[in-house]
């Protein structure tokens, strides 16, 4: 009986690892993060949006949870598309994108995924440690994430929004 349980556990682990390794890669491990950022800033200028930089890696299970959380929720996905140009910038031992991260105030110090909001000129407005958006149950809190998105839109940070 004990051997059967161990065998089933091993099979489950192998299947789980195989499924994870076959997932679509969120991060382009060969991409130049600085070029990704420059392209996103240009697009944000044209569309009058902010840039949302999601930093992580294909090795990061929480990066996949975060991505799935907002892309599988129609309201969150539409809020993001309405107000942000999103890029996913890779961080790993072979490509650390050091120049971009220095420009963004070294966001990797918060762990992964980490979210950086920049304006259409490329100026960093906010760095969000994603831990504060978690629900304590292995996922993210929808209301916290909605509040985060609303607080960093172009309109939200515009002085005209607050009267004169």
Buried (B, 14 or more C-beta within 10 A) or exposed (E): EEEEEEEEEEEEEEEEEEEEEEEEEBBBEEBBBBEBBEBBBBBBBEBEBBBBBBBBBBEBEBBBBBBBBBEEBEEBEEBBEEBBBBBBBBBBEEBEBEEBBEBBEEBBEBBBBBBBBBBBEBEBBEBBBBEEBBEEEEBBBBEEBBEBBEEBBBEBBEEEEEEE
